[in-house]
Amino acid sequence: MKIALFIPCLVNQMMPEVAIATLTLLEKLGHEVIFPAGQTCCGQPMTNSGCFDEAKNTTLKLLNAFKGVDCDAIVCPAASCLVAAKENFHEFDGSQEAQEVISKLYELTEFLHDIAPIKTFSRPVAAKISMQMSCHGIRMLNLATPTEQMGKQRFNKVEAVLGNIAGLEIVYPARIDECCGFGGTFAVDEGAVSAKMGKDKAQAHAATGAKYVVGFDPSCLLHLDGMIRRQKLPIATRHIAQIINDAL
Amino acid sequence: MSELYTASGSKVHAHKADIFCRDETRVDWHSKALWALREKRDRAAGSLPEWEQLRLLGSQLKLHTLSHLAQYLEQFEQQCLSNGIKVHWANDAQQHNEIVHGILAKHKVKKLVKSKSMLTEECHMNPYLERHGIEVVDTDLGERIIQLANMPPSHIVVPAIHMKKEEVGELFHQQLGTKAGESDPLYLTRAARAHLREKFLTADAAMTGVNMAIADQGAIVVCTNEGNADMGANLPKLQLHSMGIDKVVPNMDSVGVLLRTLARNATGQPITTYSSFYRGPQEGGEMHVIIVDNGRTEMMKDKILAESLKCIRCGGCLNTCPVYRRSGGYSYNYTIPGPIGIAVGAKHDDTNSIPWACTLCGSCTYVCPTMVPLDKIIAHHRRLKADAKRLPYGKGGYMPLVGRFMASETLMNTSMSAARLALRVLPGSLLKPFSGAWGKYRELPVAPESSFASWYNKNRSR
């Protein structure tokens, strides 16, 4: 398939290794990958604060970067940015062209589960990982059944994607899908509560004895990384793209 | 710190939460106690194969009733009248309190026993009646505890959850004369029971809230775990029941659906210990129902906010909310805290900060037994505040700058290169004071040498 990368500002500027892993793994899987120019941010910091006027230019700039781009899918290694882009594109542009972009948007895990599943992994990854089940991916993108939801048909796309990697042991922290407390500007506006949530989450991950906290949302990982290092916990963060890339 | 206060002296949520968070042991205990309720809820909900179906039914029947509200309220009134119940209508809190006082004054009531009503809290009825010389006794154990401590409820179902048993022991020692230093829950509960028994026997009138008002029956449902509503309503001859217009449901089948979810979602019980139905006064007595609007009709004009009126006040969203559990009920600047408190209280908060006391994690929406889209309502409140130019935490000033910054590649690339360089070469201690709340609580990120875009240009572009 021909894939256009949607690399949110945080990943582009602060976590390029996540974008490189995403690009590399998709290439290893035989896809043609392009990176359309002109992307900055999905507008989430503004719309999350209710400031829709301030978000408009940013959102439309990102949308324009994808309009008319020849590709089968637009893939993003950040769940909450992906959700925000989808919603914001829809909010600010009702055109057919915008709809075409929206219909091609996929979060990386979602893409690897629903659209182009990985047939075989070639390398083992001998590590115990504690999954960070971030809110937007779980509750807005349906990457896994949230714990609040009952009923028989439970699923976990993250585990389904990583499940066939030899040597990999997947564990979960206590209060498995409780929010880590990042929440965009919440992290600075509500510093005390955000930090307490992050501290509790980091400790829950460390308590599993895992080597890595692995997640699909870089912003949560950045926040957890800061909390982990402040408390000197014996665990490190890795993005799901890095684990998959290591296994291919 | 001055920007943290409004002219009337209220503090923004973050400031109150910060104070609550200073006692980390208490935060852990508070969070754990409420999470235990969430876990009980999960077990109770999970034991019903039709749980999600019940949620959908609950949501649909509440939406149906709300969209035919006038019809069902009229039917309810008619049926009440034919059952010998007196019905009153109040537009706002003031009218509600005046109606209640009018009824009590006519009967020369000196002592009122009350149970389970967040609406009377919303209307600030207790202080109003007390100013008019009427003693109001809250009879629910948790409510009685906070009443003795002169505090408002900090949770809508477990109103004294913020108090430890040792603190209750001390309070009872001071107020009820129990033994000093005694904190055994059984001993304290027995003391409260004896104390309340005396109040029930000597009260002139009883008042309760209403969990559901059944339109085609002209009856109301009140749920308590302690039987205190029944003790109240059955002892004196005069009984009053206050309800919001949103409490009406069409029929007994609707009650069946909501009763199955209410207690399970609140405390994990299959059903509340006492689910009492009142459909007429006792012999020689009087039964009054006061139907209150107090801003609910106004809320219904906004399609998104209107869905908050589906709420049946189980408190499940508070128990699951990671922010509520770590900031406490008193940080929300409204009688009702937590996600539902933000949904129905944001317009009353003069600090404009409570819609931001949320990470938009969405757990509350999935927990809710009537599928109130709480995270969407909270996000909508932020937009309403932004549109009204009432943004807290300096957002009104910096958001336009963020908007311009994010929309420009040049601006972003130049300044982010500088920031990465600073993060790499300057010692952390030098940067921390400049990094605000992020650096106060966390280590700053380890910055990469270059952005992905420049890596890509070097390694992939043709």
Chai-1 contact restraints between the chains, C-beta under 6 A:
chainA,res_idxA,chainB,res_idxB,connection_type,confidence,min_distance_angstrom,max_distance_angstrom,comment,restraint_id
A,I7,B,F452,contact,1.0,0.0,6.0,A-B,restraint_1
A,N12,B,S451,contact,1.0,0.0,6.0,A-B,restraint_2
A,N12,B,F452,contact,1.0,0.0,6.0,A-B,restraint_3
A,N12,B,A453,contact,1.0,0.0,6.0,A-B,restraint_4
A,Q13,B,M416,contact,1.0,0.0,6.0,A-B,restraint_5
A,Q13,B,S451,contact,1.0,0.0,6.0,A-B,restraint_6
A,M14,B,P445,contact,1.0,0.0,6.0,A-B,restraint_7
A,P16,B,P448,contact,1.0,0.0,6.0,A-B,restraint_8
A,P16,B,S451,contact,1.0,0.0,6.0,A-B,restraint_9
A,P16,B,F452,contact,1.0,0.0,6.0,A-B,restraint_10
A,P16,B,W455,contact,1.0,0.0,6.0,A-B,restraint_11
A,A19,B,F452,contact,1.0,0.0,6.0,A-B,restraint_12
A,F35,B,Y456,contact,1.0,0.0,6.0,A-B,restraint_13
A,T40,B,M406,contact,1.0,0.0,6.0,A-B,restraint_14
A,T40,B,E409,contact,1.0,0.0,6.0,A-B,restraint_15
A,T40,B,M412,contact,1.0,0.0,6.0,A-B,restraint_16
A,C41,B,M406,contact,1.0,0.0,6.0,A-B,restraint_17
A,P45,B,V402,contact,1.0,0.0,6.0,A-B,restraint_18
A,M46,B,G403,contact,1.0,0.0,6.0,A-B,restraint_19
A,S49,B,K395,contact,1.0,0.0,6.0,A-B,restraint_20
A,G50,B,R382,contact,1.0,0.0,6.0,A-B,restraint_21
A,G50,B,R383,contact,1.0,0.0,6.0,A-B,restraint_22
A,G50,B,K385,contact,1.0,0.0,6.0,A-B,restraint_23
A,G50,B,A386,contact,1.0,0.0,6.0,A-B,restraint_24
A,C51,B,A386,contact,1.0,0.0,6.0,A-B,restraint_25
A,C51,B,M399,contact,1.0,0.0,6.0,A-B,restraint_26
A,E54,B,M399,contact,1.0,0.0,6.0,A-B,restraint_27
A,E54,B,P400,contact,1.0,0.0,6.0,A-B,restraint_28
A,E54,B,G403,contact,1.0,0.0,6.0,A-B,restraint_29
A,N57,B,A407,contact,1.0,0.0,6.0,A-B,restraint_30
A,T58,B,M406,contact,1.0,0.0,6.0,A-B,restraint_31
A,T58,B,A407,contact,1.0,0.0,6.0,A-B,restraint_32
A,K61,B,A407,contact,1.0,0.0,6.0,A-B,restraint_33
A,C135,B,C361,contact,1.0,0.0,6.0,A-B,restraint_34
A,C135,B,G362,contact,1.0,0.0,6.0,A-B,restraint_35
A,R139,B,G362,contact,1.0,0.0,6.0,A-B,restraint_36
A,P146,B,Y366,contact,1.0,0.0,6.0,A-B,restraint_37
A,E148,B,S363,contact,1.0,0.0,6.0,A-B,restraint_38
A,E148,B,Y366,contact,1.0,0.0,6.0,A-B,restraint_39
A,E148,B,V367,contact,1.0,0.0,6.0,A-B,restraint_40
A,Q149,B,Y366,contact,1.0,0.0,6.0,A-B,restraint_41
A,M150,B,A45,contact,1.0,0.0,6.0,A-B,restraint_42
A,M150,B,G46,contact,1.0,0.0,6.0,A-B,restraint_43
A,M150,B,W51,contact,1.0,0.0,6.0,A-B,restraint_44
A,M150,B,E52,contact,1.0,0.0,6.0,A-B,restraint_45
A,G151,B,E52,contact,1.0,0.0,6.0,A-B,restraint_46
A,E178,B,P322,contact,1.0,0.0,6.0,A-B,restraint_47
A,C179,B,P322,contact,1.0,0.0,6.0,A-B,restraint_48
A,C179,B,T359,contact,1.0,0.0,6.0,A-B,restraint_49
A,C179,B,C361,contact,1.0,0.0,6.0,A-B,restraint_50
A,G183,B,T359,contact,1.0,0.0,6.0,A-B,restraint_51
A,F186,B,T359,contact,1.0,0.0,6.0,A-B,restraint_52
A,V188,B,G436,contact,1.0,0.0,6.0,A-B,restraint_53
A,V188,B,A437,contact,1.0,0.0,6.0,A-B,restraint_54
A,V188,B,W438,contact,1.0,0.0,6.0,A-B,restraint_55
A,D189,B,A14,contact,1.0,0.0,6.0,A-B,restraint_56
A,D189,B,W356,contact,1.0,0.0,6.0,A-B,restraint_57
A,D189,B,Y393,contact,1.0,0.0,6.0,A-B,restraint_58
A,E190,B,A14,contact,1.0,0.0,6.0,A-B,restraint_59
A,G191,B,A437,contact,1.0,0.0,6.0,A-B,restraint_60
A,G191,B,Y441,contact,1.0,0.0,6.0,A-B,restraint_61
A,A192,B,A17,contact,1.0,0.0,6.0,A-B,restraint_62
A,A192,B,D18,contact,1.0,0.0,6.0,A-B,restraint_63
A,A192,B,C21,contact,1.0,0.0,6.0,A-B,restraint_64
A,V193,B,A17,contact,1.0,0.0,6.0,A-B,restraint_65
A,V193,B,V323,contact,1.0,0.0,6.0,A-B,restraint_66
A,V193,B,R326,contact,1.0,0.0,6.0,A-B,restraint_67
A,V193,B,S327,contact,1.0,0.0,6.0,A-B,restraint_68
A,A195,B,Y441,contact,1.0,0.0,6.0,A-B,restraint_69
A,K196,B,C21,contact,1.0,0.0,6.0,A-B,restraint_70
A,K196,B,R326,contact,1.0,0.0,6.0,A-B,restraint_71
A,M197,B,P322,contact,1.0,0.0,6.0,A-B,restraint_72
A,L222,B,P445,contact,1.0,0.0,6.0,A-B,restraint_73
A,G226,B,R442,contact,1.0,0.0,6.0,A-B,restraint_74
A,G226,B,E443,contact,1.0,0.0,6.0,A-B,restraint_75
A,M227,B,R442,contact,1.0,0.0,6.0,A-B,restraint_76
A,R229,B,E443,contact,1.0,0.0,6.0,A-B,restraint_77
A,R230,B,R442,contact,1.0,0.0,6.0,A-B,restraint_78
A,R230,B,E443,contact,1.0,0.0,6.0,A-B,restraint_79
